[in-house]
Amino acid sequence: LVEPLSDRELEVLHLIAAGLSNREICERLVLALSTVKGHNRVIFGKLQVQRRTEAVARARALGLL
């Protein structure tokens, strides 16, 4: 990765990998839905992917999960 994921981004990524929806993630982490969506955009950008499934697969390949 050009820029590593922050601790919060890794936390969100783990919840995505666990199959949680954006709404479930925002409830679990006590964040606004827009904040979770913003984290998703940053995570996808850093991993150079466009979908949640691609993000999980790439993170696993990189040893992040």
PyMOL Python script that loads the backbone (N, CA, C, O; Angstrom):
from pymol import cmd

cmd.read_pdbstr("""\
ATOM      1  N   LEU A   1       0.835  -1.194   0.000  1.00  0.00           N
ATOM      2  CA  LEU A   1       0.000   0.000   0.000  1.00  0.00           C
ATOM      3  C   LEU A   1       0.868   1.243   0.000  1.00  0.00           C
ATOM      4  O   LEU A   1       1.897   1.294   0.675  1.00  0.00           O
ATOM      5  N   VAL A   2       0.451   2.241  -0.758  1.00  0.00           N
ATOM      6  CA  VAL A   2       1.156   3.512  -0.768  1.00  0.00           C
ATOM      7  C   VAL A   2       0.959   4.203   0.578  1.00  0.00           C
ATOM      8  O   VAL A   2       1.904   4.741   1.156  1.00  0.00           O
ATOM      9  N   GLU A   3      -0.274   4.182   1.067  1.00  0.00           N
ATOM     10  CA  GLU A   3      -0.598   4.771   2.361  1.00  0.00           C
ATOM     11  C   GLU A   3      -1.292   3.718   3.209  1.00  0.00           C
ATOM     12  O   GLU A   3      -2.305   3.160   2.787  1.00  0.00           O
ATOM     13  N   PRO A   4      -0.767   3.434   4.400  1.00  0.00           N
ATOM     14  CA  PRO A   4      -1.393   2.391   5.230  1.00  0.00           C
ATOM     15  C   PRO A   4      -2.759   2.812   5.748  1.00  0.00           C
ATOM     16  O   PRO A   4      -3.071   4.001   5.828  1.00  0.00           O
ATOM     17  N   LEU A   5      -3.560   1.826   6.095  1.00  0.00           N
ATOM     18  CA  LEU A   5      -4.878   2.090   6.673  1.00  0.00           C
ATOM     19  C   LEU A   5      -4.714   2.505   8.135  1.00  0.00           C
ATOM     20  O   LEU A   5      -3.861   1.982   8.854  1.00  0.00           O
ATOM     21  N   SER A   6      -5.541   3.445   8.553  1.00  0.00           N
ATOM     22  CA  SER A   6      -5.534   3.867   9.952  1.00  0.00           C
ATOM     23  C   SER A   6      -6.157   2.768  10.814  1.00  0.00           C
ATOM     24  O   SER A   6      -6.753   1.824  10.296  1.00  0.00           O
ATOM     25  N   ASP A   7      -6.013   2.899  12.121  1.00  0.00           N
ATOM     26  CA  ASP A   7      -6.616   1.912  13.027  1.00  0.00           C
ATOM     27  C   ASP A   7      -8.127   1.849  12.830  1.00  0.00           C
ATOM     28  O   ASP A   7      -8.707   0.763  12.814  1.00  0.00           O
ATOM     29  N   ARG A   8      -8.764   3.003  12.681  1.00  0.00           N
ATOM     30  CA  ARG A   8     -10.223   3.036  12.504  1.00  0.00           C
ATOM     31  C   ARG A   8     -10.611   2.409  11.173  1.00  0.00           C
ATOM     32  O   ARG A   8     -11.600   1.680  11.098  1.00  0.00           O
ATOM     33  N   GLU A   9      -9.839   2.687  10.114  1.00  0.00           N
ATOM     34  CA  GLU A   9     -10.122   2.095   8.806  1.00  0.00           C
ATOM     35  C   GLU A   9      -9.992   0.568   8.867  1.00  0.00           C
ATOM     36  O   GLU A   9     -10.793  -0.150   8.268  1.00  0.00           O
ATOM     37  N   LEU A  10      -8.987   0.079   9.589  1.00  0.00           N
ATOM     38  CA  LEU A  10      -8.836  -1.368   9.756  1.00  0.00           C
ATOM     39  C   LEU A  10     -10.015  -1.952  10.526  1.00  0.00           C
ATOM     40  O   LEU A  10     -10.488  -3.046  10.220  1.00  0.00           O
ATOM     41  N   GLU A  11     -10.485  -1.211  11.528  1.00  0.00           N
ATOM     42  CA  GLU A  11     -11.634  -1.657  12.303  1.00  0.00           C
ATOM     43  C   GLU A  11     -12.871  -1.780  11.407  1.00  0.00           C
ATOM     44  O   GLU A  11     -13.602  -2.768  11.473  1.00  0.00           O
ATOM     45  N   VAL A  12     -13.092  -0.763  10.571  1.00  0.00           N
ATOM     46  CA  VAL A  12     -14.222  -0.793   9.638  1.00  0.00           C
ATOM     47  C   VAL A  12     -14.048  -1.937   8.640  1.00  0.00           C
ATOM     48  O   VAL A  12     -15.006  -2.647   8.334  1.00  0.00           O
ATOM     49  N   LEU A  13     -12.846  -2.114   8.142  1.00  0.00           N
ATOM     50  CA  LEU A  13     -12.572  -3.181   7.177  1.00  0.00           C
ATOM     51  C   LEU A  13     -12.866  -4.557   7.778  1.00  0.00           C
ATOM     52  O   LEU A  13     -13.437  -5.416   7.106  1.00  0.00           O
ATOM     53  N   HIS A  14     -12.485  -4.767   9.025  1.00  0.00           N
ATOM     54  CA  HIS A  14     -12.774  -6.045   9.687  1.00  0.00           C
ATOM     55  C   HIS A  14     -14.282  -6.278   9.792  1.00  0.00           C
ATOM     56  O   HIS A  14     -14.752  -7.405   9.631  1.00  0.00           O
ATOM     57  N   LEU A  15     -15.032  -5.218  10.059  1.00  0.00           N
ATOM     58  CA  LEU A  15     -16.488  -5.360  10.156  1.00  0.00           C
ATOM     59  C   LEU A  15     -17.109  -5.613   8.787  1.00  0.00           C
ATOM     60  O   LEU A  15     -18.082  -6.358   8.672  1.00  0.00           O
ATOM     61  N   ILE A  16     -16.550  -4.995   7.752  1.00  0.00           N
ATOM     62  CA  ILE A  16     -16.999  -5.285   6.383  1.00  0.00           C
ATOM     63  C   ILE A  16     -16.754  -6.767   6.081  1.00  0.00           C
ATOM     64  O   ILE A  16     -17.616  -7.454   5.534  1.00  0.00           O
ATOM     65  N   ALA A  17     -15.570  -7.239   6.445  1.00  0.00           N
ATOM     66  CA  ALA A  17     -15.213  -8.640   6.194  1.00  0.00           C
ATOM     67  C   ALA A  17     -16.126  -9.591   6.970  1.00  0.00           C
ATOM     68  O   ALA A  17     -16.370 -10.718   6.539  1.00  0.00           O
ATOM     69  N   ALA A  18     -16.623  -9.130   8.110  1.00  0.00           N
ATOM     70  CA  ALA A  18     -17.534  -9.945   8.920  1.00  0.00           C
ATOM     71  C   ALA A  18     -18.950  -9.938   8.357  1.00  0.00           C
ATOM     72  O   ALA A  18     -19.831 -10.628   8.869  1.00  0.00           O
ATOM     73  N   GLY A  19     -19.166  -9.151   7.296  1.00  0.00           N
ATOM     74  CA  GLY A  19     -20.459  -9.150   6.626  1.00  0.00           C
ATOM     75  C   GLY A  19     -21.444  -8.114   7.128  1.00  0.00           C
ATOM     76  O   GLY A  19     -22.621  -8.161   6.771  1.00  0.00           O
ATOM     77  N   LEU A  20     -20.988  -7.174   7.953  1.00  0.00           N
ATOM     78  CA  LEU A  20     -21.895  -6.155   8.469  1.00  0.00           C
ATOM     79  C   LEU A  20     -22.201  -5.103   7.398  1.00  0.00           C
ATOM     80  O   LEU A  20     -21.342  -4.764   6.584  1.00  0.00           O
ATOM     81  N   SER A  21     -23.413  -4.602   7.411  1.00  0.00           N
ATOM     82  CA  SER A  21     -23.806  -3.521   6.501  1.00  0.00           C
ATOM     83  C   SER A  21     -23.253  -2.202   7.041  1.00  0.00           C
ATOM     84  O   SER A  21     -22.789  -2.134   8.180  1.00  0.00           O
ATOM     85  N   ASN A  22     -23.306  -1.162   6.218  1.00  0.00           N
ATOM     86  CA  ASN A  22     -22.862   0.157   6.675  1.00  0.00           C
ATOM     87  C   ASN A  22     -23.643   0.593   7.908  1.00  0.00           C
ATOM     88  O   ASN A  22     -23.065   1.135   8.849  1.00  0.00           O
ATOM     89  N   ARG A  23     -24.945   0.361   7.910  1.00  0.00           N
ATOM     90  CA  ARG A  23     -25.778   0.751   9.055  1.00  0.00           C
ATOM     91  C   ARG A  23     -25.370  -0.014  10.311  1.00  0.00           C
ATOM     92  O   ARG A  23     -25.290   0.563  11.395  1.00  0.00           O
ATOM     93  N   GLU A  24     -25.114  -1.307  10.164  1.00  0.00           N
ATOM     94  CA  GLU A  24     -24.686  -2.110  11.316  1.00  0.00           C
ATOM     95  C   GLU A  24     -23.329  -1.639  11.838  1.00  0.00           C
ATOM     96  O   GLU A  24     -23.092  -1.618  13.046  1.00  0.00           O
ATOM     97  N   ILE A  25     -22.444  -1.261  10.915  1.00  0.00           N
ATOM     98  CA  ILE A  25     -21.124  -0.756  11.313  1.00  0.00           C
ATOM     99  C   ILE A  25     -21.270   0.554  12.079  1.00  0.00           C
ATOM    100  O   ILE A  25     -20.626   0.741  13.111  1.00  0.00           O
ATOM    101  N   CYS A  26     -22.109   1.461  11.583  1.00  0.00           N
ATOM    102  CA  CYS A  26     -22.261   2.754  12.267  1.00  0.00           C
ATOM    103  C   CYS A  26     -22.863   2.559  13.651  1.00  0.00           C
ATOM    104  O   CYS A  26     -22.494   3.266  14.589  1.00  0.00           O
ATOM    105  N   GLU A  27     -23.785   1.610  13.790  1.00  0.00           N
ATOM    106  CA  GLU A  27     -24.363   1.336  15.103  1.00  0.00           C
ATOM    107  C   GLU A  27     -23.338   0.700  16.040  1.00  0.00           C
ATOM    108  O   GLU A  27     -23.275   1.043  17.221  1.00  0.00           O
ATOM    109  N   ARG A  28     -22.545  -0.216  15.520  1.00  0.00           N
ATOM    110  CA  ARG A  28     -21.539  -0.905  16.339  1.00  0.00           C
ATOM    111  C   ARG A  28     -20.463   0.062  16.825  1.00  0.00           C
ATOM    112  O   ARG A  28     -20.027  -0.011  17.974  1.00  0.00           O
ATOM    113  N   LEU A  29     -20.031   0.983  15.930  1.00  0.00           N
ATOM    114  CA  LEU A  29     -18.934   1.896  16.273  1.00  0.00           C
ATOM    115  C   LEU A  29     -19.420   3.255  16.774  1.00  0.00           C
ATOM    116  O   LEU A  29     -18.609   4.127  17.085  1.00  0.00           O
ATOM    117  N   VAL A  30     -20.722   3.436  16.854  1.00  0.00           N
ATOM    118  CA  VAL A  30     -21.342   4.697  17.276  1.00  0.00           C
ATOM    119  C   VAL A  30     -20.809   5.850  16.411  1.00  0.00           C
ATOM    120  O   VAL A  30     -20.258   6.830  16.911  1.00  0.00           O
ATOM    121  N   LEU A  31     -20.995   5.692  15.104  1.00  0.00           N
ATOM    122  CA  LEU A  31     -20.593   6.694  14.119  1.00  0.00           C
ATOM    123  C   LEU A  31     -21.798   7.047  13.261  1.00  0.00           C
ATOM    124  O   LEU A  31     -22.759   6.281  13.181  1.00  0.00           O
ATOM    125  N   ALA A  32     -21.743   8.200  12.627  1.00  0.00           N
ATOM    126  CA  ALA A  32     -22.773   8.565  11.657  1.00  0.00           C
ATOM    127  C   ALA A  32     -22.610   7.679  10.420  1.00  0.00           C
ATOM    128  O   ALA A  32     -21.501   7.267  10.083  1.00  0.00           O
ATOM    129  N   LEU A  33     -23.717   7.395   9.757  1.00  0.00           N
ATOM    130  CA  LEU A  33     -23.668   6.599   8.531  1.00  0.00           C
ATOM    131  C   LEU A  33     -22.754   7.249   7.500  1.00  0.00           C
ATOM    132  O   LEU A  33     -22.005   6.558   6.810  1.00  0.00           O
ATOM    133  N   SER A  34     -22.811   8.562   7.391  1.00  0.00           N
ATOM    134  CA  SER A  34     -21.957   9.270   6.425  1.00  0.00           C
ATOM    135  C   SER A  34     -20.473   9.084   6.755  1.00  0.00           C
ATOM    136  O   SER A  34     -19.639   9.043   5.851  1.00  0.00           O
ATOM    137  N   THR A  35     -20.145   8.974   8.024  1.00  0.00           N
ATOM    138  CA  THR A  35     -18.747   8.752   8.434  1.00  0.00           C
ATOM    139  C   THR A  35     -18.283   7.368   7.995  1.00  0.00           C
ATOM    140  O   THR A  35     -17.169   7.210   7.496  1.00  0.00           O
ATOM    141  N   VAL A  36     -19.137   6.375   8.180  1.00  0.00           N
ATOM    142  CA  VAL A  36     -18.797   5.015   7.754  1.00  0.00           C
ATOM    143  C   VAL A  36     -18.607   4.975   6.237  1.00  0.00           C
ATOM    144  O   VAL A  36     -17.666   4.357   5.740  1.00  0.00           O
ATOM    145  N   LYS A  37     -19.501   5.633   5.512  1.00  0.00           N
ATOM    146  CA  LYS A  37     -19.372   5.675   4.052  1.00  0.00           C
ATOM    147  C   LYS A  37     -18.080   6.378   3.640  1.00  0.00           C
ATOM    148  O   LYS A  37     -17.435   5.988   2.667  1.00  0.00           O
ATOM    149  N   GLY A  38     -17.711   7.405   4.381  1.00  0.00           N
ATOM    150  CA  GLY A  38     -16.440   8.103   4.112  1.00  0.00           C
ATOM    151  C   GLY A  38     -15.252   7.187   4.346  1.00  0.00           C
ATOM    152  O   GLY A  38     -14.308   7.175   3.556  1.00  0.00           O
ATOM    153  N   HIS A  39     -15.293   6.419   5.429  1.00  0.00           N
ATOM    154  CA  HIS A  39     -14.222   5.446   5.690  1.00  0.00           C
ATOM    155  C   HIS A  39     -14.151   4.437   4.555  1.00  0.00           C
ATOM    156  O   HIS A  39     -13.063   4.073   4.109  1.00  0.00           O
ATOM    157  N   ASN A  40     -15.312   3.985   4.087  1.00  0.00           N
ATOM    158  CA  ASN A  40     -15.340   3.031   2.966  1.00  0.00           C
ATOM    159  C   ASN A  40     -14.631   3.611   1.744  1.00  0.00           C
ATOM    160  O   ASN A  40     -13.820   2.935   1.111  1.00  0.00           O
ATOM    161  N   ARG A  41     -14.937   4.856   1.419  1.00  0.00           N
ATOM    162  CA  ARG A  41     -14.305   5.496   0.249  1.00  0.00           C
ATOM    163  C   ARG A  41     -12.787   5.527   0.399  1.00  0.00           C
ATOM    164  O   ARG A  41     -12.059   5.215  -0.543  1.00  0.00           O
ATOM    165  N   VAL A  42     -12.320   5.901   1.575  1.00  0.00           N
ATOM    166  CA  VAL A  42     -10.874   5.976   1.814  1.00  0.00           C
ATOM    167  C   VAL A  42     -10.244   4.581   1.737  1.00  0.00           C
ATOM    168  O   VAL A  42      -9.196   4.398   1.118  1.00  0.00           O
ATOM    169  N   ILE A  43     -10.894   3.604   2.370  1.00  0.00           N
ATOM    170  CA  ILE A  43     -10.395   2.226   2.339  1.00  0.00           C
ATOM    171  C   ILE A  43     -10.323   1.726   0.899  1.00  0.00           C
ATOM    172  O   ILE A  43      -9.305   1.173   0.484  1.00  0.00           O
ATOM    173  N   PHE A  44     -11.392   1.916   0.141  1.00  0.00           N
ATOM    174  CA  PHE A  44     -11.418   1.462  -1.255  1.00  0.00           C
ATOM    175  C   PHE A  44     -10.322   2.148  -2.064  1.00  0.00           C
ATOM    176  O   PHE A  44      -9.670   1.515  -2.894  1.00  0.00           O
ATOM    177  N   GLY A  45     -10.121   3.436  -1.821  1.00  0.00           N
ATOM    178  CA  GLY A  45      -9.077   4.174  -2.536  1.00  0.00           C
ATOM    179  C   GLY A  45      -7.691   3.646  -2.215  1.00  0.00           C
ATOM    180  O   GLY A  45      -6.873   3.442  -3.112  1.00  0.00           O
ATOM    181  N   LYS A  46      -7.430   3.426  -0.938  1.00  0.00           N
ATOM    182  CA  LYS A  46      -6.112   2.933  -0.534  1.00  0.00           C
ATOM    183  C   LYS A  46      -5.855   1.524  -1.038  1.00  0.00           C
ATOM    184  O   LYS A  46      -4.723   1.182  -1.379  1.00  0.00           O
ATOM    185  N   LEU A  47      -6.900   0.702  -1.089  1.00  0.00           N
ATOM    186  CA  LEU A  47      -6.753  -0.671  -1.576  1.00  0.00           C
ATOM    187  C   LEU A  47      -6.905  -0.758  -3.097  1.00  0.00           C
ATOM    188  O   LEU A  47      -6.679  -1.813  -3.689  1.00  0.00           O
ATOM    189  N   GLN A  48      -7.284   0.345  -3.717  1.00  0.00           N
ATOM    190  CA  GLN A  48      -7.477   0.433  -5.170  1.00  0.00           C
ATOM    191  C   GLN A  48      -8.510  -0.583  -5.653  1.00  0.00           C
ATOM    192  O   GLN A  48      -8.266  -1.365  -6.573  1.00  0.00           O
ATOM    193  N   VAL A  49      -9.678  -0.544  -4.997  1.00  0.00           N
ATOM    194  CA  VAL A  49     -10.799  -1.424  -5.351  1.00  0.00           C
ATOM    195  C   VAL A  49     -12.065  -0.581  -5.468  1.00  0.00           C
ATOM    196  O   VAL A  49     -12.067   0.602  -5.128  1.00  0.00           O
ATOM    197  N   GLN A  50     -13.145  -1.200  -5.953  1.00  0.00           N
ATOM    198  CA  GLN A  50     -14.400  -0.481  -6.116  1.00  0.00           C
ATOM    199  C   GLN A  50     -15.563  -1.090  -5.335  1.00  0.00           C
ATOM    200  O   GLN A  50     -16.612  -0.460  -5.200  1.00  0.00           O
ATOM    201  N   ARG A  51     -15.386  -2.317  -4.817  1.00  0.00           N
ATOM    202  CA  ARG A  51     -16.478  -2.999  -4.123  1.00  0.00           C
ATOM    203  C   ARG A  51     -15.998  -3.569  -2.793  1.00  0.00           C
ATOM    204  O   ARG A  51     -14.807  -3.784  -2.571  1.00  0.00           O
ATOM    205  N   ARG A  52     -16.971  -3.803  -1.922  1.00  0.00           N
ATOM    206  CA  ARG A  52     -16.659  -4.367  -0.603  1.00  0.00           C
ATOM    207  C   ARG A  52     -15.980  -5.729  -0.729  1.00  0.00           C
ATOM    208  O   ARG A  52     -15.016  -6.015  -0.019  1.00  0.00           O
ATOM    209  N   THR A  53     -16.484  -6.566  -1.632  1.00  0.00           N
ATOM    210  CA  THR A  53     -15.898  -7.906  -1.787  1.00  0.00           C
ATOM    211  C   THR A  53     -14.459  -7.825  -2.277  1.00  0.00           C
ATOM    212  O   THR A  53     -13.602  -8.597  -1.847  1.00  0.00           O
ATOM    213  N   GLU A  54     -14.201  -6.880  -3.183  1.00  0.00           N
ATOM    214  CA  GLU A  54     -12.832  -6.688  -3.668  1.00  0.00           C
ATOM    215  C   GLU A  54     -11.927  -6.193  -2.540  1.00  0.00           C
ATOM    216  O   GLU A  54     -10.771  -6.605  -2.437  1.00  0.00           O
ATOM    217  N   ALA A  55     -12.455  -5.313  -1.700  1.00  0.00           N
ATOM    218  CA  ALA A  55     -11.675  -4.778  -0.581  1.00  0.00           C
ATOM    219  C   ALA A  55     -11.273  -5.901   0.371  1.00  0.00           C
ATOM    220  O   ALA A  55     -10.129  -5.961   0.822  1.00  0.00           O
ATOM    221  N   VAL A  56     -12.211  -6.782   0.671  1.00  0.00           N
ATOM    222  CA  VAL A  56     -11.928  -7.901   1.580  1.00  0.00           C
ATOM    223  C   VAL A  56     -10.892  -8.832   0.954  1.00  0.00           C
ATOM    224  O   VAL A  56      -9.948  -9.247   1.626  1.00  0.00           O
ATOM    225  N   ALA A  57     -11.059  -9.161  -0.317  1.00  0.00           N
ATOM    226  CA  ALA A  57     -10.121 -10.065  -0.998  1.00  0.00           C
ATOM    227  C   ALA A  57      -8.722  -9.447  -1.040  1.00  0.00           C
ATOM    228  O   ALA A  57      -7.733 -10.132  -0.777  1.00  0.00           O
ATOM    229  N   ARG A  58      -8.639  -8.164  -1.367  1.00  0.00           N
ATOM    230  CA  ARG A  58      -7.326  -7.497  -1.446  1.00  0.00           C
ATOM    231  C   ARG A  58      -6.694  -7.413  -0.061  1.00  0.00           C
ATOM    232  O   ARG A  58      -5.493  -7.641   0.087  1.00  0.00           O
ATOM    233  N   ALA A  59      -7.481  -7.091   0.942  1.00  0.00           N
ATOM    234  CA  ALA A  59      -6.950  -6.992   2.303  1.00  0.00           C
ATOM    235  C   ALA A  59      -6.425  -8.347   2.766  1.00  0.00           C
ATOM    236  O   ALA A  59      -5.386  -8.420   3.422  1.00  0.00           O
ATOM    237  N   ARG A  60      -7.130  -9.408   2.431  1.00  0.00           N
ATOM    238  CA  ARG A  60      -6.648 -10.753   2.785  1.00  0.00           C
ATOM    239  C   ARG A  60      -5.339 -11.064   2.071  1.00  0.00           C
ATOM    240  O   ARG A  60      -4.411 -11.612   2.666  1.00  0.00           O
ATOM    241  N   ALA A  61      -5.272 -10.707   0.785  1.00  0.00           N
ATOM    242  CA  ALA A  61      -4.045 -10.951   0.003  1.00  0.00           C
ATOM    243  C   ALA A  61      -2.866 -10.174   0.569  1.00  0.00           C
ATOM    244  O   ALA A  61      -1.724 -10.628   0.485  1.00  0.00           O
ATOM    245  N   LEU A  62      -3.134  -9.012   1.143  1.00  0.00           N
ATOM    246  CA  LEU A  62      -2.078  -8.178   1.717  1.00  0.00           C
ATOM    247  C   LEU A  62      -1.778  -8.524   3.177  1.00  0.00           C
ATOM    248  O   LEU A  62      -0.886  -7.938   3.791  1.00  0.00           O
ATOM    249  N   GLY A  63      -2.528  -9.476   3.724  1.00  0.00           N
ATOM    250  CA  GLY A  63      -2.313  -9.864   5.104  1.00  0.00           C
ATOM    251  C   GLY A  63      -2.895  -8.906   6.130  1.00  0.00           C
ATOM    252  O   GLY A  63      -2.484  -8.912   7.290  1.00  0.00           O
ATOM    253  N   LEU A  64      -3.852  -8.080   5.711  1.00  0.00           N
ATOM    254  CA  LEU A  64      -4.466  -7.127   6.621  1.00  0.00           C
ATOM    255  C   LEU A  64      -5.609  -7.745   7.425  1.00  0.00           C
ATOM    256  O   LEU A  64      -6.006  -7.213   8.461  1.00  0.00           O
ATOM    257  N   LEU A  65      -6.123  -8.851   6.950  1.00  0.00           N
ATOM    258  CA  LEU A  65      -7.224  -9.548   7.629  1.00  0.00           C
ATOM    259  C   LEU A  65      -6.789 -10.948   8.019  1.00  0.00           C
ATOM    260  O   LEU A  65      -7.572 -11.698   8.602  1.00  0.00           O
TER     261      LEU A  65
END
""", "prot")
cmd.dss("prot")
cmd.show_as("cartoon", "prot")
cmd.util.cbc("prot")
cmd.orient("prot")
